């Protein structure tokens, strides 16, 4: 069997959901990556800074 036929057969096995192809497929990465963590940290920074700014404006700012 040629390399192209093997690749086509493997693709058909993956689409059909056969167990042989599932065991050779790479595992999906779980968890959050660095970019996602940086985005969450920036959103938290924005929320905290906004809360502190609002607290200063409404509670402690000279009137």
C-alpha positions as CSV (number, residue, x, y, z in Angstrom):
1,X,0.0,0.0,0.0
2,X,1.4,3.4,-0.9
3,X,1.9,6.2,1.5
4,X,-0.9,8.2,0.0
5,X,-3.3,5.3,0.3
6,X,-2.3,4.9,4.0
7,X,-2.9,8.6,4.7
8,X,-6.3,8.4,3.0
9,X,-7.2,5.3,4.9
10,X,-6.1,6.9,8.2
11,X,-8.2,10.0,7.4
12,X,-11.2,7.8,6.8
13,X,-10.6,5.9,10.0
14,X,-10.4,9.2,12.0
15,X,-13.6,10.5,10.4
16,X,-15.4,7.2,11.0
17,X,-14.3,7.3,14.7
18,X,-12.5,3.9,14.7
19,X,-10.5,3.2,17.8
20,X,-7.2,2.5,16.0
21,X,-7.0,6.0,14.7
22,X,-8.1,7.5,18.0
23,X,-5.1,5.9,19.8
24,X,-2.6,7.3,17.3
25,X,-4.1,10.8,17.4
26,X,-2.3,13.4,19.5
27,X,-3.8,14.3,22.8
28,X,-5.4,17.7,23.2
29,X,-3.7,20.1,25.5
30,X,-5.7,20.9,28.6
31,X,-5.5,24.0,30.8
32,X,-4.9,27.6,30.1
33,X,-1.9,28.8,28.1
34,X,0.2,31.8,28.8
35,X,-1.8,34.2,26.5
36,X,-5.0,33.3,28.2
37,X,-3.5,33.8,31.7
38,X,-2.2,37.2,30.6
39,X,-5.6,38.2,29.3
40,X,-7.3,37.2,32.6
41,X,-4.6,39.1,34.5
42,X,-5.2,42.2,32.5
43,X,-9.0,42.0,33.0
44,X,-8.5,41.6,36.7
45,X,-6.1,44.6,36.7
46,X,-8.8,46.7,34.9
47,X,-11.5,45.7,37.3
48,X,-9.4,46.4,40.4
49,X,-8.2,49.7,39.1
50,X,-11.8,50.7,38.2
51,X,-13.0,49.7,41.6
52,X,-10.3,51.7,43.3
53,X,-10.9,54.7,41.1
54,X,-14.6,54.6,41.8
55,X,-14.0,54.2,45.6
56,X,-11.7,57.2,45.6
57,X,-14.1,59.3,43.5
58,X,-17.2,58.5,45.6
59,X,-15.8,58.1,49.1
60,X,-12.5,59.9,49.6
61,X,-12.3,62.7,47.0
62,X,-12.4,66.2,48.4
63,X,-15.7,67.8,47.8
